[in-house]
Amino acid sequence: MFSFCKNVGLILAKYSAMNGGSVSSSVTSSRLAPYRTISVSNFLFTERPADLLTDQERTAYSRLFKEMDKDKDGIISKEELKKGLQDFIGYEATDSELNESMEVLDKDKDGKVDIKDFLDHMQARKKETRLEAIRFTFEMWDSNADGFIERGDLKNMLKAVGEEPSDDKVDKILNASDHDKDGKLSFSEFKDIFKDKHF
C-alpha cells in the first residue's frame, strides 16, 4: 500500500525538479540513507543535533506544505493531500491510503494537518531514517554477524573511510563507547556514538 508519509522523499524530488532543483539532494534522497556508508570523520567533528531538521529541510518542507494547501487556510485536507499526490508524482491515492496518511500526519489528533503536524512528522521520519542507517552500518561491519563490532571490525571501518586503523584510534572509540568494557560494541553502544551527530 502506498503511504504518503513513507514516500515524501519522492514527492520532494518531484517538487524540487519543478522548482529548478532548489531542494538539496540530501533532502530528496532520504530513502537511500540506509544504504550509505556512514563516515567516521563526519560524525566525529559535527556539533549539530542529528534528529532536528536543518534550516534548509525546514524551508523545503514548509514550501511543500504551502503548495499543497490550495485554499491557503493553513491546513492540508484529505482532498488537498489527494490533489498534491496527483500533481507532484501523478499518483491516484485510494481513500484508504489517504485515510492512513492523514491519520499518521495528524499528530495531535484534532482532525486537521497543520504546518506543525507536518514538520513534526518530517522530523520524526528523519529520526527513523537515521536509526535505519545506523542499524544497516552496524550489520555491515559486524563481520561474523554475532551482534557485536570488535576491534578488527573497527579497524576495517576506519580503513574504509580513509583513516589510519591504529590501535590508539580503536582504543579511543572503545574507551568512549564500550560502556560494559567487554572490548566490543553492541548495537546499543554503537548507536550512542551517533546520538548527537548529524550526517
BALOBA-1460 file (C-alpha; in Angstrom, 3 decimals):
// residues 199
<rec num="1" residu="m" x="0.000" y="0.000" z="0.000"/>
<rec num="2" residu="f" x="1.262" y="3.476" z="-0.909"/>
<rec num="3" residu="s" x="1.925" y="5.737" z="2.036"/>
<rec num="4" residu="f" x="2.467" y="9.455" z="1.500"/>
<rec num="5" residu="c" x="4.402" y="9.528" z="4.767"/>
<rec num="6" residu="k" x="6.947" y="6.941" z="3.610"/>
<rec num="7" residu="n" x="7.305" y="8.422" z="0.105"/>
<rec num="8" residu="v" x="7.597" y="12.109" z="0.862"/>
<rec num="9" residu="g" x="11.191" y="11.997" z="-0.464"/>
<rec num="10" residu="l" x="9.826" y="11.114" z="-3.885"/>
<rec num="11" residu="i" x="7.317" y="13.969" z="-3.686"/>
<rec num="12" residu="l" x="10.045" y="16.417" z="-2.651"/>
<rec num="13" residu="a" x="12.254" y="15.250" z="-5.515"/>
<rec num="14" residu="k" x="9.421" y="15.981" z="-7.956"/>
<rec num="15" residu="y" x="8.764" y="19.303" z="-6.236"/>
<rec num="16" residu="s" x="12.457" y="20.182" z="-6.443"/>
<rec num="17" residu="a" x="12.603" y="19.361" z="-10.148"/>
<rec num="18" residu="m" x="9.524" y="21.524" z="-10.805"/>
<rec num="19" residu="n" x="11.207" y="24.435" z="-8.991"/>
<rec num="20" residu="g" x="14.636" y="24.394" z="-10.555"/>
<rec num="21" residu="g" x="16.161" y="21.742" z="-8.322"/>
<rec num="22" residu="s" x="16.402" y="24.109" z="-5.390"/>
<rec num="23" residu="v" x="15.993" y="21.408" z="-2.725"/>
<rec num="24" residu="s" x="19.273" y="19.678" z="-1.941"/>
<rec num="25" residu="s" x="19.865" y="16.034" z="-2.805"/>
<rec num="26" residu="s" x="20.418" y="15.305" z="0.891"/>
<rec num="27" residu="v" x="16.769" y="16.188" z="1.481"/>
<rec num="28" residu="t" x="15.248" y="14.444" z="-1.521"/>
<rec num="29" residu="s" x="17.187" y="11.192" z="-1.272"/>
<rec num="30" residu="s" x="16.468" y="10.393" z="2.366"/>
<rec num="31" residu="r" x="15.063" y="6.980" z="1.439"/>
<rec num="32" residu="l" x="18.555" y="5.963" z="0.263"/>
<rec num="33" residu="a" x="20.192" y="6.803" z="3.599"/>
<rec num="34" residu="p" x="20.214" y="3.212" z="4.940"/>
<rec num="35" residu="y" x="22.389" y="2.165" z="2.001"/>
<rec num="36" residu="r" x="25.163" y="4.703" z="2.538"/>
<rec num="37" residu="t" x="28.346" y="4.045" z="4.498"/>
<rec num="38" residu="i" x="28.482" y="6.474" z="7.396"/>
<rec num="39" residu="s" x="31.732" y="8.426" z="7.529"/>
<rec num="40" residu="v" x="33.548" y="8.272" z="10.841"/>
<rec num="41" residu="s" x="35.098" y="11.675" z="10.103"/>
<rec num="42" residu="n" x="31.690" y="13.272" z="9.536"/>
<rec num="43" residu="f" x="30.141" y="12.257" z="12.831"/>
<rec num="44" residu="l" x="33.247" y="12.840" z="14.956"/>
<rec num="45" residu="f" x="33.542" y="16.513" z="14.041"/>
<rec num="46" residu="t" x="29.937" y="17.735" z="13.729"/>
<rec num="47" residu="e" x="28.092" y="19.504" z="16.503"/>
<rec num="48" residu="r" x="24.529" y="19.793" z="15.175"/>
<rec num="49" residu="p" x="21.920" y="17.623" z="16.963"/>
<rec num="50" residu="a" x="21.195" y="14.898" z="14.470"/>
<rec num="51" residu="d" x="17.463" y="14.479" z="14.685"/>
<rec num="52" residu="l" x="16.471" y="18.118" z="14.176"/>
<rec num="53" residu="l" x="15.512" y="19.363" z="10.736"/>
<rec num="54" residu="t" x="18.127" y="21.643" z="9.202"/>
<rec num="55" residu="d" x="17.073" y="25.144" z="8.157"/>
<rec num="56" residu="q" x="17.172" y="24.019" z="4.539"/>
<rec num="57" residu="e" x="14.973" y="20.989" z="5.213"/>
<rec num="58" residu="r" x="12.501" y="23.055" z="7.243"/>
<rec num="59" residu="t" x="12.275" y="25.597" z="4.401"/>
<rec num="60" residu="a" x="11.772" y="22.887" z="1.787"/>
<rec num="61" residu="y" x="9.041" y="21.108" z="3.770"/>
<rec num="62" residu="s" x="7.315" y="24.417" z="4.577"/>
<rec num="63" residu="r" x="7.242" y="25.319" z="0.894"/>
<rec num="64" residu="l" x="5.832" y="21.902" z="0.049"/>
<rec num="65" residu="f" x="3.119" y="22.330" z="2.693"/>
<rec num="66" residu="k" x="2.143" y="25.717" z="1.250"/>
<rec num="67" residu="e" x="1.990" y="24.282" z="-2.262"/>
<rec num="68" residu="m" x="-0.357" y="21.513" z="-1.107"/>
<rec num="69" residu="d" x="-2.530" y="23.895" z="0.951"/>
<rec num="70" residu="k" x="-4.532" y="25.054" z="-2.070"/>
<rec num="71" residu="d" x="-7.102" y="27.198" z="-0.212"/>
<rec num="72" residu="k" x="-4.382" y="28.780" z="1.977"/>
<rec num="73" residu="d" x="-6.210" y="28.137" z="5.245"/>
<rec num="74" residu="g" x="-3.087" y="26.739" z="6.948"/>
<rec num="75" residu="i" x="-4.405" y="23.173" z="6.883"/>
<rec num="76" residu="i" x="-3.977" y="20.250" z="4.476"/>
<rec num="77" residu="s" x="-7.260" y="18.442" z="3.988"/>
<rec num="78" residu="k" x="-7.667" y="14.930" z="2.641"/>
<rec num="79" residu="e" x="-8.708" y="16.372" z="-0.712"/>
<rec num="80" residu="e" x="-5.648" y="18.628" z="-0.818"/>
<rec num="81" residu="l" x="-3.423" y="15.675" z="0.000"/>
<rec num="82" residu="k" x="-5.031" y="13.705" z="-2.807"/>
<rec num="83" residu="k" x="-4.522" y="16.593" z="-5.245"/>
<rec num="84" residu="g" x="-0.914" y="17.033" z="-4.097"/>
<rec num="85" residu="l" x="-0.133" y="13.393" z="-4.824"/>
<rec num="86" residu="q" x="-1.685" y="13.747" z="-8.275"/>
<rec num="87" residu="d" x="0.190" y="16.967" z="-9.048"/>
<rec num="88" residu="f" x="3.618" y="16.033" z="-7.713"/>
<rec num="89" residu="i" x="4.002" y="12.352" z="-8.576"/>
<rec num="90" residu="g" x="0.947" y="11.514" z="-10.689"/>
<rec num="91" residu="y" x="-0.354" y="9.069" z="-8.088"/>
<rec num="92" residu="e" x="-4.081" y="8.432" z="-7.660"/>
<rec num="93" residu="a" x="-4.377" y="7.515" z="-3.973"/>
<rec num="94" residu="t" x="-7.267" y="5.383" z="-2.774"/>
<rec num="95" residu="d" x="-9.499" y="6.544" z="0.044"/>
<rec num="96" residu="s" x="-7.949" y="4.044" z="2.484"/>
<rec num="97" residu="e" x="-4.435" y="5.207" z="1.567"/>
<rec num="98" residu="l" x="-5.421" y="8.823" z="2.150"/>
<rec num="99" residu="n" x="-7.024" y="7.951" z="5.483"/>
<rec num="100" residu="e" x="-3.840" y="6.135" z="6.573"/>
<rec num="101" residu="s" x="-1.653" y="9.094" z="5.646"/>
<rec num="102" residu="m" x="-3.947" y="11.640" z="7.298"/>
<rec num="103" residu="e" x="-4.028" y="9.536" z="10.475"/>
<rec num="104" residu="v" x="-0.230" y="9.463" z="10.653"/>
<rec num="105" residu="l" x="0.247" y="13.141" z="9.824"/>
<rec num="106" residu="d" x="-2.355" y="14.418" z="12.309"/>
<rec num="107" residu="k" x="-0.105" y="14.235" z="15.369"/>
<rec num="108" residu="d" x="-2.419" y="16.000" z="17.819"/>
<rec num="109" residu="k" x="-5.499" y="14.110" z="16.541"/>
<rec num="110" residu="d" x="-7.652" y="17.213" z="16.050"/>
<rec num="111" residu="g" x="-8.737" y="16.093" z="12.579"/>
<rec num="112" residu="k" x="-6.509" y="18.652" z="10.833"/>
<rec num="113" residu="v" x="-2.975" y="18.599" z="9.431"/>
<rec num="114" residu="d" x="-1.348" y="21.980" z="10.060"/>
<rec num="115" residu="i" x="2.236" y="23.082" z="9.461"/>
<rec num="116" residu="k" x="3.298" y="21.970" z="12.964"/>
<rec num="117" residu="d" x="1.902" y="18.456" z="12.408"/>
<rec num="118" residu="f" x="3.625" y="18.339" z="9.028"/>
<rec num="119" residu="l" x="7.057" y="19.458" z="10.254"/>
<rec num="120" residu="d" x="6.849" y="17.300" z="13.393"/>
<rec num="121" residu="h" x="6.206" y="14.274" z="11.199"/>
<rec num="122" residu="m" x="9.123" y="15.063" z="8.889"/>
<rec num="123" residu="q" x="11.411" y="15.366" z="11.904"/>
<rec num="124" residu="a" x="10.192" y="12.006" z="13.250"/>
<rec num="125" residu="r" x="10.781" y="10.388" z="9.839"/>
<rec num="126" residu="k" x="14.314" y="11.805" z="9.807"/>
<rec num="127" residu="k" x="14.997" y="10.185" z="13.172"/>
<rec num="128" residu="e" x="13.633" y="6.833" z="11.938"/>
<rec num="129" residu="t" x="15.740" y="7.031" z="8.781"/>
<rec num="130" residu="r" x="18.882" y="7.739" z="10.832"/>
<rec num="131" residu="l" x="18.224" y="4.712" z="13.025"/>
<rec num="132" residu="e" x="17.770" y="2.528" z="9.932"/>
<rec num="133" residu="a" x="21.055" y="3.852" z="8.535"/>
<rec num="134" residu="i" x="22.919" y="3.166" z="11.784"/>
<rec num="135" residu="r" x="21.453" y="-0.344" z="12.014"/>
<rec num="136" residu="f" x="22.462" y="-1.074" z="8.411"/>
<rec num="137" residu="t" x="26.006" y="0.202" z="9.026"/>
<rec num="138" residu="f" x="26.330" y="-1.835" z="12.225"/>
<rec num="139" residu="e" x="25.272" y="-5.026" z="10.451"/>
<rec num="140" residu="m" x="27.581" y="-4.288" z="7.533"/>
<rec num="141" residu="w" x="30.656" y="-4.059" z="9.805"/>
<rec num="142" residu="d" x="29.657" y="-6.884" z="12.148"/>
<rec num="143" residu="s" x="31.855" y="-9.312" z="10.206"/>
<rec num="144" residu="n" x="30.816" y="-12.547" z="11.916"/>
<rec num="145" residu="a" x="27.190" y="-11.492" z="12.471"/>
<rec num="146" residu="d" x="27.364" y="-12.148" z="16.218"/>
<rec num="147" residu="g" x="25.735" y="-8.860" z="17.184"/>
<rec num="148" residu="f" x="28.981" y="-7.086" z="18.136"/>
<rec num="149" residu="i" x="31.567" y="-4.889" z="16.434"/>
<rec num="150" residu="e" x="35.004" y="-5.984" z="17.604"/>
<rec num="151" residu="r" x="38.470" y="-4.435" z="17.330"/>
<rec num="152" residu="g" x="39.128" y="-5.898" z="13.883"/>
<rec num="153" residu="d" x="35.776" y="-4.603" z="12.643"/>
<rec num="154" residu="l" x="36.585" y="-1.104" z="13.915"/>
<rec num="155" residu="k" x="39.941" y="-1.187" z="12.143"/>
<rec num="156" residu="n" x="38.252" y="-2.207" z="8.899"/>
<rec num="157" residu="m" x="35.739" y="0.610" z="9.319"/>
<rec num="158" residu="l" x="38.468" y="3.209" z="9.875"/>
<rec num="159" residu="k" x="40.423" y="1.890" z="6.903"/>
<rec num="160" residu="a" x="37.330" y="2.064" z="4.661"/>
<rec num="161" residu="v" x="36.813" y="5.777" z="5.373"/>
<rec num="162" residu="g" x="40.475" y="6.619" z="4.774"/>
<rec num="163" residu="e" x="41.653" y="6.870" z="8.369"/>
<rec num="164" residu="e" x="44.667" y="5.177" z="9.909"/>
<rec num="165" residu="p" x="43.392" y="1.997" z="11.635"/>
<rec num="166" residu="s" x="45.715" y="2.391" z="14.595"/>
<rec num="167" residu="d" x="45.300" y="0.733" z="17.978"/>
<rec num="168" residu="d" x="45.179" y="4.207" z="19.543"/>
<rec num="169" residu="k" x="42.142" y="5.209" z="17.492"/>
<rec num="170" residu="v" x="40.382" y="1.938" z="18.202"/>
<rec num="171" residu="d" x="41.143" y="2.344" z="21.926"/>
<rec num="172" residu="k" x="39.724" y="5.882" z="21.824"/>
<rec num="173" residu="i" x="36.451" y="4.654" z="20.291"/>
<rec num="174" residu="l" x="36.165" y="1.756" z="22.742"/>
<rec num="175" residu="n" x="37.032" y="3.878" z="25.773"/>
<rec num="176" residu="a" x="34.297" y="6.352" z="24.848"/>
<rec num="177" residu="s" x="31.602" y="3.889" z="23.765"/>
<rec num="178" residu="d" x="32.218" y="0.429" z="25.252"/>
<rec num="179" residu="h" x="30.200" y="1.036" z="28.397"/>
<rec num="180" residu="d" x="30.368" y="-2.517" z="29.777"/>
<rec num="181" residu="k" x="34.114" y="-2.743" z="28.987"/>
<rec num="182" residu="d" x="33.922" y="-6.119" z="27.224"/>
<rec num="183" residu="g" x="36.206" y="-4.967" z="24.386"/>
<rec num="184" residu="k" x="33.499" y="-4.759" z="21.725"/>
<rec num="185" residu="l" x="30.467" y="-2.685" z="20.793"/>
<rec num="186" residu="s" x="26.859" y="-3.857" z="20.979"/>
<rec num="187" residu="f" x="24.308" y="-2.142" z="18.731"/>
<rec num="188" residu="s" x="23.145" y="-0.016" z="21.643"/>
<rec num="189" residu="e" x="26.714" y="1.177" z="22.297"/>
<rec num="190" residu="f" x="27.351" y="1.733" z="18.573"/>
<rec num="191" residu="k" x="24.117" y="3.727" z="18.231"/>
<rec num="192" residu="d" x="25.106" y="6.035" z="21.099"/>
<rec num="193" residu="i" x="28.174" y="7.173" z="19.126"/>
<rec num="194" residu="f" x="25.796" y="8.846" z="16.660"/>
<rec num="195" residu="k" x="23.355" y="10.222" z="19.239"/>
<rec num="196" residu="d" x="24.116" y="13.931" z="18.826"/>
<rec num="197" residu="k" x="25.814" y="13.856" z="15.461"/>
<rec num="198" residu="h" x="24.449" y="14.953" z="12.087"/>
<rec num="199" residu="f" x="25.352" y="13.014" z="8.924"/>
